[in-house]
Amino acid sequence: MFIAIAQFPKINEGKETKFLEWFAWSNEEFSQFKGFVRRRLLKSQGGGNYAALIEFETFEDFKVVGGSPFHAVSAKRVAQLLDGNPVPASYVEVMG
């Protein structure tokens, strides 16, 4: 199992609803890719920024998304809503 976590920067003021709409839309698109397991939106319990937990069967499956036209459109759409860029981190499940 391949897992990516994207830490989102602060959402621009007045754009949180649009951000949540973007996430729902992009989730639908992600789900169409081979190897997709799930993608969840998390919010810091202390009221901080959001993070996305993204799971794919393999890193190779995940890489296909990054090179797809969908990824470019999705990134452009969300960039307008954020004060900065998401910070990604990736992991491979070793025990479960």
N, C-alpha and C positions, 0 to 999 in steps of 0.2 A: 504494500500500500504506500502510495506517495501522498504526502500532505504538505500543503503550502499554507502559510499564514500571512495575510497582508494586513499590516497596520495602517489604517487610514489616518491622514492628518486631520486637523480641525476642518469641519464642514463650514463653508462660507455662510454668514448670517442669512437666515431666511431660506436656506436651501435644503434643510434636512428632509422635508417631505419629498422633494425631487430626488435626493440621494436614495431614500428608501424605495422610491419608484424605480430608479435606475437599478438598484440591487435586485429587485423582483424581476425586472425585465432581463437583466443579464443572467440571472439564475436559470430562467427558461432557456436561454441560448446555450449556456454551459451544459445543460442537461442533455443536449442533443449530440454531444461529442462522445466518441468511443472511449470507454474506460471511466467515464464520469461516475462517481459514487454519490457525492453530495457536496453542497456548499452552504455554509451557515453564516449568518451575520451575528456578531457578538458585540456587546457594548460593555465597557468597563463598569463594574458594579458601583464604583465611586463617581459615576457620571462623566467619565472621560470620553475619549474618542472610540470609534468603532474599529473592529477587526473582522476579517473574513477568514473562515476556516474552510479550506478547499481540499477535497479528497478525490484522488484518481487512483485507478488500479495500478498504473505504472507512471514513472517519470516520462517515458516516451509518449504516452497518451496525453499527458499534461502539456508537453512541449508543442504538440500539434495545435493546441489552443493558442499559445503564444505567437505562432506564426500564421494564424488565420486572419482573414479580413475582419471577422467579428471582433477580434481582440483590438485591432486598431480603432474601429468605430466605438467600441465600449470605452476604451481609454480616453478617447477624445471627448466623449459625452460626459464622463465623470470628472474629468479635469476641470471643467467649468464650475463644478460644485465644491471643489476642495481648495484649501489654502496650502498647497504643496502637493507632493507626490506620495502615493502609498509606498510603504517600505515592506518588501517581500522577504520571507525566510522560508526555506524548504527543509523537509524532513522525510526520512524513510522509516517506516515502522519496523522496529527490530524485535518487539515482543508485544503480545496482545492477548 
